[in-house]
Amino acid sequence: MALNCGIVGLTNTGKTTIFNCFSNTKAQSTNYAFSTSKSNIGIINIPDNRLFEINKIINTAKVVPATVEIVDIPGMAKGSSSGEGIGNRFLADIQQTQAIIHVLRCFDDDNLPHIEGSVNPVRDKEIVDLELQIKDLEIVERKIHRLDKIAKSGDKNAKKGIEILNIYKEHFENFGSAKTAPVDDEDKKYIADLFLLTAKPVMYVCNVDEASAVSGNKYVDQVKEAIKNENTEVIIIAGELESDIAELDDADDRKAFLEDYGLKEPGVNKLLQSAYKLLNLQSFFTAGPKEVRAWTIKKGMTAQQAAGIIHSDLERGFIRAEVMKYDDFITLGSEQACKEAGKLQVEGKNYIVEEGDIVHVRFNV
């Protein structure tokens, strides 16, 4: 289960600078509005030191971290839906993603003019929210049109679908998002195939100056106040500073750079941790002579379901899972020691996999 997120934001927020901090795929970043003509896609390794601690014990051939795919669409502007700027044309690129990272400009820079003439992250958030709502309105209206033809033949399900979709339509027209539409969970099946943008969980990234990297600033405070009733988090990242750190090849140099600014870890780590929390995800590990690998699953998944994330054959032919807790494995120092201490458990298909479990699946197909 790969984690994938889309990045949105007004033009000149530093959105692509932050994307470049995360990704091995470096995108062009300029001081000019609407200078980008395509979405950028990057694959990012999720930092997890536990993989390397496991590898110290078993000395496997390679270490394979979990990954996240990030889609960075061109900067948006007020009126994108009616032709201003270019970002709205690419919103379809993030329809298949699981979550949205909304980058807000929370820094002053006379050399980087704001498209709205002043720095105001709350206003910027509202502008982008509106563009996403308009995009969703278009999508819903198209489906209503499709179902209308079917409903005329007497199809009851199509009629019910139109009824529910019209609730969403009215909600969008009143500046609401899909998440807050007054629709029962059972009836949300009528929008499941639409991948509505405003139905996705959102994380807010406040892009700040170097001096505000640790504690934020007045703009961050404004954002926190504006979203206090939303089920989300605000991540503070100094994009330019993180960009400088990302250019360093040596891990010790990166650590020293971070410490100089009072930071414990790169902003990307905080963002990915927030994404996992928001999407109710967790990691488990497989470890053998060929590789140590991290896998991403939904919390609450069974051992059989987790086996299917590795390969469909493992889920289909699942017999049992041999499970060690990460802390037990590191403390005792080997699989054999875990067995002898009674810390290797044999679990059936209904075992709920926990964060950090080291799992070996026995199967037969």
The 8 nearest C-alpha neighbors of each residue, nearest first, counted from 0:
[[1, 295, 296, 308, 2, 294, 297, 309],
 [2, 0, 67, 3, 66, 295, 68, 65],
 [1, 3, 67, 68, 0, 66, 4, 97],
 [4, 2, 68, 96, 67, 97, 69, 1],
 [3, 5, 98, 69, 96, 99, 97, 68],
 [4, 6, 70, 99, 93, 69, 100, 71],
 [7, 5, 100, 71, 99, 101, 70, 72],
 [8, 6, 101, 72, 100, 102, 5, 71],
 [9, 7, 102, 101, 74, 75, 103, 10],
 [8, 10, 75, 74, 76, 12, 11, 123],
 [74, 9, 11, 75, 12, 32, 8, 76],
 [12, 10, 13, 32, 9, 113, 30, 74],
 [11, 13, 104, 14, 10, 9, 103, 8],
 [14, 12, 16, 11, 15, 17, 238, 206],
 [13, 15, 17, 12, 16, 102, 18, 8],
 [14, 16, 18, 17, 13, 28, 19, 26],
 [17, 15, 13, 19, 18, 14, 238, 28],
 [16, 18, 20, 238, 15, 14, 19, 13],
 [19, 17, 15, 21, 20, 16, 22, 14],
 [20, 18, 22, 16, 25, 21, 17, 15],
 [21, 19, 17, 242, 18, 245, 22, 241],
 [22, 20, 18, 19, 267, 43, 17, 23],
 [21, 23, 24, 19, 41, 43, 20, 42],
 [22, 24, 25, 41, 43, 42, 21, 19],
 [25, 23, 22, 41, 26, 19, 40, 42],
 [24, 26, 19, 23, 22, 27, 18, 41],
 [27, 25, 19, 28, 24, 39, 15, 18],
 [26, 28, 29, 25, 15, 35, 16, 19],
 [27, 29, 15, 16, 26, 30, 13, 35],
 [30, 28, 31, 27, 34, 32, 11, 35],
 [31, 29, 111, 32, 11, 28, 110, 112],
 [32, 30, 29, 34, 33, 11, 111, 10],
 [31, 33, 34, 10, 11, 30, 114, 74],
 [32, 34, 35, 84, 85, 74, 31, 10],
 [35, 33, 32, 31, 36, 29, 73, 30],
 [36, 34, 33, 73, 37, 27, 74, 38],
 [35, 37, 34, 73, 38, 85, 33, 86],
 [38, 36, 35, 73, 39, 72, 89, 86],
 [37, 39, 72, 71, 73, 40, 70, 89],
 [38, 40, 71, 70, 72, 37, 26, 41],
 [41, 39, 70, 69, 71, 38, 42, 68],
 [40, 42, 24, 69, 22, 68, 43, 23],
 [43, 41, 68, 67, 22, 69, 66, 44],
 [42, 44, 67, 22, 66, 45, 68, 21],
 [45, 43, 66, 64, 65, 46, 67, 42],
 [44, 46, 66, 65, 64, 43, 47, 67],
 [47, 45, 44, 48, 268, 64, 65, 271],
 [46, 48, 49, 50, 45, 64, 51, 293],
 [49, 47, 50, 51, 52, 46, 53, 64],
 [48, 50, 52, 47, 51, 53, 325, 355],
 [51, 49, 53, 48, 52, 47, 54, 291],
 [50, 52, 54, 53, 48, 49, 55, 62],
 [51, 53, 49, 55, 54, 50, 48, 56],
 [54, 52, 50, 51, 55, 56, 49, 57],
 [53, 55, 51, 58, 57, 56, 52, 59],
 [56, 54, 52, 53, 58, 57, 51, 59],
 [55, 57, 54, 53, 58, 332, 333, 52],
 [56, 58, 54, 59, 55, 53, 288, 287],
 [59, 57, 54, 55, 56, 60, 288, 53],
 [58, 60, 288, 290, 57, 289, 61, 54],
 [59, 61, 289, 290, 288, 58, 62, 291],
 [62, 60, 290, 59, 63, 291, 289, 54],
 [61, 63, 291, 290, 292, 64, 50, 60],
 [62, 64, 292, 291, 61, 293, 65, 290],
 [65, 63, 293, 292, 44, 45, 66, 62],
 [64, 66, 293, 45, 294, 44, 295, 63],
 [67, 65, 44, 45, 43, 64, 42, 1],
 [66, 68, 2, 43, 3, 42, 1, 69],
 [67, 69, 3, 42, 41, 43, 4, 2],
 [68, 70, 4, 41, 5, 40, 3, 71],
 [71, 69, 40, 5, 39, 6, 72, 4],
 [72, 70, 6, 39, 38, 5, 40, 69],
 [71, 73, 38, 89, 7, 86, 70, 6],
 [74, 72, 86, 35, 38, 75, 37, 71],
 [75, 10, 73, 9, 86, 8, 72, 33],
 [74, 76, 86, 9, 10, 84, 8, 79],
 [77, 75, 79, 9, 84, 78, 83, 10],
 [76, 78, 79, 126, 83, 75, 127, 130],
 [77, 79, 83, 80, 81, 76, 82, 130],
 [80, 78, 83, 82, 81, 87, 76, 77],
 [79, 81, 78, 82, 87, 130, 133, 83],
 [82, 80, 78, 79, 83, 87, 77, 84],
 [81, 83, 79, 80, 84, 78, 85, 87],
 [84, 82, 79, 78, 81, 76, 85, 77],
 [85, 83, 79, 76, 33, 75, 86, 82],
 [84, 86, 87, 88, 75, 33, 83, 73],
 [85, 87, 75, 73, 74, 88, 89, 84],
 [86, 88, 90, 89, 79, 85, 80, 75],
 [89, 87, 86, 85, 90, 91, 79, 80],
 [88, 90, 91, 87, 92, 86, 72, 38],
 [89, 91, 92, 87, 93, 88, 86, 94],
 [90, 92, 94, 89, 93, 88, 95, 87],
 [93, 91, 90, 89, 94, 95, 70, 38],
 [94, 92, 5, 96, 95, 91, 90, 70],
 [95, 93, 91, 194, 96, 92, 196, 195],
 [94, 96, 93, 194, 97, 92, 91, 3],
 [97, 95, 4, 93, 3, 94, 98, 5],
 [96, 98, 3, 4, 199, 95, 2, 99],
 [99, 97, 4, 200, 199, 96, 201, 5],
 [98, 100, 201, 5, 4, 6, 101, 200],
 [99, 101, 6, 202, 201, 5, 203, 7],
 [100, 102, 203, 7, 8, 6, 204, 202],
 [103, 101, 204, 8, 14, 203, 205, 100],
 [104, 102, 205, 120, 206, 12, 204, 105],
 [103, 105, 12, 206, 106, 120, 205, 102],
 [104, 106, 207, 218, 206, 205, 103, 120],
 [107, 105, 207, 208, 104, 108, 206, 118],
 [106, 108, 109, 118, 105, 208, 111, 104],
 [109, 107, 110, 111, 106, 112, 113, 208],
 [108, 110, 111, 112, 107, 113, 106, 117],
 [109, 111, 108, 112, 30, 107, 113, 31],
 [112, 110, 108, 109, 30, 113, 11, 31],
 [113, 111, 109, 110, 114, 116, 108, 11],
 [114, 112, 116, 115, 117, 111, 118, 11],
 [113, 115, 116, 112, 10, 11, 32, 76],
 [116, 114, 113, 117, 118, 77, 123, 112],
 [115, 117, 113, 114, 112, 118, 119, 111],
 [118, 116, 113, 115, 119, 114, 112, 107],
 [117, 119, 120, 113, 107, 104, 105, 116],
 [118, 120, 122, 121, 117, 123, 218, 105],
 [121, 119, 123, 122, 103, 104, 124, 105],
 [120, 122, 124, 123, 119, 222, 125, 225],
 [121, 123, 125, 124, 120, 119, 126, 118],
 [124, 122, 120, 126, 121, 125, 119, 127],
 [125, 123, 121, 127, 122, 126, 128, 120],
 [124, 126, 128, 122, 123, 127, 129, 121],
 [127, 125, 123, 129, 124, 128, 77, 122],
 [126, 128, 130, 129, 124, 125, 131, 123],
 [129, 127, 125, 131, 126, 130, 124, 132],
 [128, 130, 132, 126, 127, 131, 125, 133],
 [129, 131, 127, 133, 132, 128, 80, 134],
 [130, 132, 134, 128, 129, 133, 196, 135],
 [131, 133, 129, 135, 130, 134, 171, 136],
 [134, 132, 136, 130, 135, 131, 129, 137],
 [133, 135, 131, 137, 136, 132, 130, 138],
 [134, 136, 138, 132, 137, 133, 195, 139],
 [137, 135, 133, 139, 134, 138, 168, 171],
 [138, 136, 140, 134, 135, 139, 141, 133],
 [137, 139, 135, 141, 136, 140, 134, 142],
 [140, 138, 136, 142, 141, 137, 135, 143],
 [141, 139, 143, 137, 142, 138, 136, 144],
 [140, 142, 144, 138, 139, 143, 137, 145],
 [141, 143, 145, 139, 144, 140, 146, 138],
 [144, 142, 140, 146, 145, 141, 161, 147],
 [143, 145, 141, 147, 142, 146, 140, 148],
 [146, 144, 142, 143, 147, 148, 141, 149],
 [147, 145, 149, 143, 148, 157, 144, 150],
 [146, 148, 150, 144, 149, 145, 143, 151],
 [147, 149, 146, 151, 150, 145, 144, 152],
 [148, 150, 146, 151, 147, 152, 154, 157],
 [151, 149, 154, 147, 157, 153, 152, 158],
 [152, 150, 153, 149, 148, 147, 154, 158],
 [151, 153, 150, 149, 154, 148, 147, 155],
 [152, 154, 150, 151, 155, 149, 158, 157],
 [153, 155, 150, 157, 156, 152, 149, 158],
 [156, 154, 158, 157, 153, 159, 150, 160],
 [157, 155, 159, 158, 154, 160, 150, 161],
 [156, 158, 160, 150, 159, 155, 154, 146],
 [159, 157, 155, 161, 150, 160, 156, 162],
 [158, 160, 162, 156, 157, 161, 155, 163],
 [161, 159, 157, 163, 158, 162, 189, 164],
 [160, 162, 164, 158, 159, 163, 143, 165],
 [161, 163, 159, 165, 160, 164, 158, 166],
 [164, 162, 166, 160, 165, 161, 159, 167],
 [165, 163, 161, 167, 166, 162, 160, 168],
 [164, 166, 168, 167, 162, 163, 161, 169],
 [167, 165, 163, 164, 169, 168, 170, 162],
 [168, 166, 170, 164, 165, 169, 171, 180],
 [169, 167, 165, 171, 170, 166, 136, 164],
 [168, 170, 172, 166, 167, 171, 165, 173],
 [169, 171, 167, 173, 175, 168, 172, 180],
 [172, 170, 175, 174, 173, 168, 169, 132],
 [171, 173, 169, 170, 174, 168, 175, 136],
 [172, 174, 170, 171, 175, 169, 168, 176],
 [175, 173, 171, 172, 170, 129, 176, 132],
 [174, 176, 171, 170, 173, 179, 177, 180],
 [175, 177, 197, 178, 179, 171, 132, 180],
 [176, 178, 198, 197, 180, 179, 167, 175],
 [179, 177, 198, 176, 180, 197, 199, 175],
 [178, 180, 177, 176, 181, 175, 182, 170],
 [179, 181, 177, 182, 178, 170, 167, 176],
 [182, 180, 179, 183, 166, 167, 170, 178],
 [181, 183, 180, 186, 184, 187, 163, 166],
 [184, 182, 186, 185, 187, 181, 180, 163],
 [185, 183, 187, 186, 182, 188, 181, 189],
 [184, 186, 183, 187, 188, 182, 189, 163],
 [185, 187, 188, 183, 184, 189, 182, 163],
 [188, 186, 189, 184, 185, 190, 191, 183],
 [187, 189, 191, 186, 190, 185, 184, 192],
 [188, 190, 187, 191, 160, 186, 163, 164],
 [191, 189, 193, 188, 192, 187, 194, 195],
 [192, 190, 188, 193, 189, 194, 187, 195],
 [191, 193, 190, 194, 189, 188, 195, 187],
 [192, 194, 190, 195, 191, 138, 139, 94],
 [195, 193, 94, 192, 191, 196, 95, 190],
 [194, 196, 198, 193, 197, 135, 94, 199],
 [195, 197, 198, 199, 131, 94, 194, 135],
 [196, 198, 176, 177, 199, 195, 131, 178],
 [199, 197, 177, 178, 195, 196, 200, 176],
 [198, 200, 98, 197, 196, 201, 97, 99],
 [199, 201, 98, 99, 198, 202, 277, 278],
 [202, 200, 99, 100, 98, 199, 203, 231],
 [203, 201, 100, 232, 231, 101, 99, 204],
 [202, 204, 101, 233, 100, 102, 234, 205],
 [205, 203, 102, 234, 235, 233, 101, 103],
 [204, 206, 235, 103, 105, 207, 102, 234],
 [205, 207, 236, 104, 105, 237, 238, 103],
 [208, 206, 237, 106, 105, 211, 205, 236],
 [207, 209, 237, 211, 106, 210, 212, 206],
 [208, 210, 212, 211, 237, 240, 207, 239],
 [209, 211, 208, 212, 213, 207, 215, 260],
 [210, 212, 215, 209, 208, 213, 214, 216],
 [213, 211, 209, 237, 210, 215, 214, 236],
 [214, 212, 211, 215, 262, 261, 235, 210],
 [213, 215, 211, 212, 216, 235, 210, 219],
 [214, 216, 211, 219, 212, 213, 235, 207],
 [215, 217, 219, 218, 211, 220, 214, 105],
 [218, 216, 220, 219, 221, 215, 105, 222],
 [217, 219, 221, 105, 220, 216, 222, 120],
 [220, 218, 222, 216, 221, 217, 215, 223],
 [219, 221, 217, 223, 218, 222, 224, 216],
 [222, 220, 218, 224, 219, 223, 225, 217],
 [221, 223, 225, 219, 224, 220, 121, 226],
 [224, 222, 220, 226, 225, 221, 227, 219],
 [223, 225, 221, 227, 222, 226, 220, 228],
 [224, 226, 222, 223, 227, 221, 121, 228],
 [227, 225, 229, 228, 223, 224, 222, 231],
 [226, 228, 224, 229, 225, 223, 230, 231],
 [229, 227, 226, 230, 225, 224, 231, 223],
 [228, 230, 226, 227, 231, 232, 225, 201],
 [231, 229, 228, 232, 227, 226, 277, 200],
 [230, 232, 229, 202, 201, 277, 233, 200],
 [233, 231, 202, 234, 203, 273, 230, 229],
 [232, 234, 203, 204, 235, 202, 223, 205],
 [235, 233, 204, 205, 203, 236, 232, 270],
 [234, 236, 205, 204, 206, 215, 233, 212],
 [237, 235, 206, 266, 238, 207, 205, 212],
 [238, 236, 207, 212, 240, 206, 208, 209],
 [237, 239, 241, 17, 240, 236, 206, 242],
 [240, 238, 242, 241, 237, 243, 16, 208],
 [239, 241, 243, 242, 237, 238, 209, 244],
 [242, 240, 244, 238, 243, 239, 237, 245],
 [241, 243, 239, 245, 20, 240, 244, 238],
 [244, 242, 240, 246, 241, 245, 239, 247],
 [243, 245, 241, 246, 242, 247, 253, 240],
 [244, 246, 242, 247, 243, 20, 241, 253],
 [247, 245, 243, 244, 248, 242, 20, 241],
 [248, 246, 245, 244, 249, 253, 252, 243],
 [249, 247, 246, 250, 245, 253, 252, 244],
 [248, 250, 252, 251, 247, 253, 254, 246],
 [251, 249, 253, 252, 254, 248, 247, 255],
 [250, 252, 254, 253, 249, 255, 256, 248],
 [253, 251, 255, 249, 254, 250, 256, 247],
 [254, 252, 256, 250, 251, 255, 244, 247],
 [253, 255, 251, 257, 252, 256, 250, 258],
 [256, 254, 258, 252, 257, 253, 251, 259],
 [257, 255, 253, 259, 254, 258, 252, 244],
 [256, 258, 262, 254, 259, 260, 255, 253],
 [257, 259, 261, 255, 260, 262, 256, 254],
 [258, 260, 256, 257, 261, 255, 262, 254],
 [261, 259, 258, 257, 262, 256, 212, 213],
 [260, 262, 258, 259, 257, 213, 263, 212],
 [263, 261, 257, 258, 260, 264, 213, 265],
 [262, 264, 257, 258, 261, 265, 254, 260],
 [263, 265, 262, 266, 268, 257, 269, 254],
 [266, 264, 267, 268, 241, 269, 263, 257],
 [265, 267, 269, 268, 236, 270, 264, 241],
 [266, 268, 270, 265, 269, 21, 271, 20],
 [269, 267, 271, 266, 270, 265, 272, 264],
 [270, 268, 272, 266, 267, 271, 273, 234],
 [269, 271, 267, 273, 268, 272, 274, 266],
 [270, 272, 274, 268, 273, 269, 267, 275],
 [273, 271, 269, 275, 274, 270, 268, 276],
 [272, 274, 270, 276, 271, 275, 277, 269],
 [275, 273, 271, 277, 276, 272, 278, 270],
 [276, 274, 280, 272, 278, 273, 277, 279],
 [275, 277, 273, 279, 274, 278, 280, 272],
 [276, 278, 274, 275, 279, 273, 231, 200],
 [277, 279, 275, 276, 280, 274, 200, 98],
 [280, 278, 276, 277, 275, 298, 297, 281],
 [281, 279, 297, 275, 298, 278, 296, 276],
 [280, 282, 354, 296, 295, 298, 297, 275],
 [283, 281, 295, 294, 354, 355, 296, 293],
 [282, 284, 355, 356, 294, 293, 354, 357],
 [285, 283, 293, 357, 292, 294, 358, 356],
 [284, 286, 292, 358, 357, 291, 359, 293],
 [287, 285, 291, 290, 284, 292, 357, 288],
 [286, 288, 289, 290, 291, 59, 285, 57],
 [289, 287, 59, 290, 60, 286, 57, 58],
 [290, 288, 60, 287, 59, 61, 291, 286],
 [291, 289, 61, 59, 60, 287, 62, 288],
 [290, 292, 286, 62, 285, 63, 287, 61],
 [291, 293, 63, 285, 284, 64, 62, 290],
 [294, 292, 284, 65, 64, 283, 282, 63],
 [295, 293, 282, 283, 65, 284, 292, 296],
 [294, 296, 282, 0, 281, 65, 1, 280],
 [297, 295, 281, 280, 0, 282, 298, 294],
 [296, 298, 280, 300, 279, 281, 299, 295],
 [299, 297, 280, 300, 279, 281, 296, 353],
 [298, 300, 351, 297, 301, 352, 353, 296],
 [301, 299, 298, 351, 297, 304, 352, 305],
 [302, 300, 351, 304, 349, 350, 303, 352],
 [301, 303, 305, 348, 350, 304, 352, 351],
 [302, 304, 348, 306, 314, 301, 305, 317],
 [305, 303, 307, 301, 306, 302, 300, 314],
 [306, 304, 302, 308, 307, 303, 301, 300],
 [307, 305, 303, 314, 309, 304, 308, 313],
 [306, 308, 314, 311, 310, 304, 305, 309],
 [309, 307, 305, 306, 310, 0, 304, 311],
 [308, 310, 307, 306, 305, 311, 313, 294],
 [311, 309, 307, 312, 313, 308, 306, 314],
 [310, 312, 307, 314, 313, 315, 309, 308],
 [313, 311, 315, 310, 314, 316, 364, 307],
 [314, 312, 316, 306, 311, 317, 310, 315],
 [315, 313, 307, 306, 317, 311, 303, 312],
 [314, 316, 312, 313, 317, 311, 364, 307],
 [315, 317, 363, 364, 362, 313, 314, 312],
 [316, 318, 362, 314, 313, 315, 319, 303],
 [319, 317, 362, 361, 316, 363, 320, 347],
 [320, 318, 347, 361, 346, 317, 360, 348],
 [319, 321, 360, 346, 359, 345, 361, 322],
 [320, 322, 345, 359, 344, 358, 346, 360],
 [323, 321, 358, 344, 343, 357, 320, 345],
 [324, 322, 343, 357, 356, 342, 325, 328],
 [323, 325, 356, 327, 326, 357, 328, 355],
 [324, 326, 328, 327, 355, 356, 357, 329],
 [327, 325, 329, 328, 324, 330, 331, 355],
 [328, 326, 330, 324, 325, 329, 331, 323],
 [327, 329, 325, 331, 326, 330, 332, 333],
 [330, 328, 332, 326, 327, 331, 325, 53],
 [329, 331, 327, 328, 332, 326, 325, 333],
 [332, 330, 328, 329, 336, 327, 333, 337],
 [331, 333, 329, 328, 330, 56, 336, 334],
 [334, 332, 336, 335, 328, 331, 337, 56],
 [333, 335, 337, 336, 338, 328, 332, 343],
 [336, 334, 338, 337, 333, 339, 332, 340],
 [335, 337, 339, 333, 338, 334, 331, 340],
 [336, 338, 342, 334, 340, 335, 343, 339],
 [339, 337, 335, 343, 341, 336, 340, 342],
 [338, 340, 336, 337, 341, 335, 342, 343],
 [341, 339, 337, 342, 338, 336, 343, 331],
 [340, 342, 338, 339, 343, 337, 344, 336],
 [341, 343, 337, 340, 338, 344, 323, 327],
 [344, 342, 323, 338, 337, 322, 341, 321],
 [343, 345, 322, 321, 346, 342, 323, 341],
 [344, 346, 321, 320, 322, 319, 343, 347],
 [347, 345, 320, 319, 350, 344, 321, 348],
 [348, 346, 319, 349, 350, 320, 345, 302],
 [347, 349, 303, 302, 350, 319, 301, 346],
 [350, 348, 301, 347, 302, 351, 303, 346],
 [349, 351, 301, 302, 348, 347, 346, 352],
 [352, 350, 301, 300, 299, 302, 349, 353],
 [351, 353, 302, 301, 350, 300, 356, 299],
 [354, 352, 356, 355, 351, 283, 298, 281],
 [353, 355, 282, 281, 356, 283, 352, 298],
 [356, 354, 283, 325, 282, 353, 357, 284],
 [355, 357, 324, 283, 353, 354, 325, 323],
 [358, 356, 284, 323, 285, 322, 283, 324],
 [359, 357, 322, 285, 321, 356, 284, 360],
 [358, 360, 321, 320, 285, 322, 361, 357],
 [361, 359, 320, 319, 362, 358, 321, 306],
 [360, 362, 319, 318, 320, 317, 359, 363],
 [363, 361, 317, 318, 316, 313, 360, 364],
 [362, 364, 316, 317, 318, 361, 313, 312],
 [363, 316, 312, 362, 315, 313, 317, 314]]
